[in-house]
């Protein structure tokens, strides 16, 4: 919902989401976090980890058999990185894309 108001020379635009949409966004964010935790836990080599939602905004992680809890916390808690690359769509043939993939830092 958008509301527009004018106060003197200022214009104020207010946007709000319905409760249903807020819940949908929150659920999606929680699912993304659980998937990220799954990916990071795979690095630890834990055979049967338990990662499950608890309540509306919590995730429980159980790592049976993990002895090095400090390393597990470091891997699970590290900051994610986002990489953005511009694409020249005129030069997006297979060879150029393969060369770009090989040049990507790991």
Secondary structure, 3 states (H helix, E strand, C coil): CEEEEEECCEEEEEECCCHHHHHHHHHHHHHHHHHHHHHHHHHHCCCCCEEEEECCCEEEEECCCCCCHHHHHHHHHCCCCCCCCCCCHHHCCHHHHHHHHHHCCC
